[in-house]
Structures are given as C-alpha cells and as structure tokens.
Amino acid sequence: MTSTAAATRQTITPTGSPALCPTSENAVVKPGKTTASQVLPDSYAWFSIVLARTEAATLTAFTGGGRPTAQYLTKEQGHRHFLHDTRTGTVQLRDAKHAIHGIDFVGTDHIYRLNGTRVEAFSGLERSLYEHLHYGRVNEYRREVHDLRGQWPDRSTSGQWSAVSIRADGTVLAIRLVQE
C-alpha cells in the first residue's frame, strides 16, 4: 500500500457533518494538513477504550471535576488541571445531592445572576452511575446506563426546579430561581 493510499481525508456529508473516508489514489493529502484519520479494524478495540474514557472524563467533569476526572485524562488532555478536588473558595466538589423525579443525583451547583435574578444550576449524574466512574469502573457504568435506557423521566420540571433535563447518559441539569 502506498503512503497516498494509506492517507485519509475529511469530507463533508450532505448533512454537513464530517465523515472519514479513504483518500483515493488521485487525491493527494499533504503531510500536516490532514485533520482526520481512519480507524482501521485492528484498532477498533483501542479506539472504543479511548472513546469510553473520554466520555467518563466528560461526565465526571460535569459533576464537578477533580481527581475522578483526572484519572481518565492524558497529559495532553489536561490531566494536571483536575488533580485537586477543591477550588478556591469551595470546600469540596460534588458537594450537592438532589433527588429529582425520585432519582438520587450527585454533582455540583452554581448560583449566579441572570439579568439581575439569582439562579441556581445543578449539574450531576445519577448516584450509582457516578460511583462507577468515580472508582474507575467504566465498563460497569456503560453496562448500567445501557440497562437504564428508556427509563429516564422526560418531564421538564420537578418540584423545586423550574427546568430539568435528564439525559440518557444519566446526567441531569436542573435550574431554579433563588429567592433573595
């Protein structure tokens, strides 16, 4: 196989999303110009691990970051930025727990002003799913979240919360007004 045939290029599908495709013999891709790569079948297992760890880092960062996130990141991905479980002015991360639609979530909350009105936003993950990721059990997280698919409530409000979004990955974003 020639180096040209082994190269790949990024194309745009009719829907506007990028797609990977093999470069044809007559389309030369210059070194350093390729923005995408083809994952070959013998690398599928490795790539699925990369994707799972990236998802785990994203989910734990959504709940507040810290060491649970750092364990999934490489140096190039910013591992060192998540090595500490506290930030200036806070006691700990993942310091908020809320039951929403009867489901226990763990995460973090932020209070801010929106057009002069105080608003609280809670971002979290269902408790048992979070525990899997906290302790590095990505496969258990993936297995359990798969088993829970289709069981998450689709209501957009809940008791104390003005707006609630629960996603299929077990995350929640809940927002409410804070009384002065």
Disulfide bonds with the S-S distance in Angstrom:
none
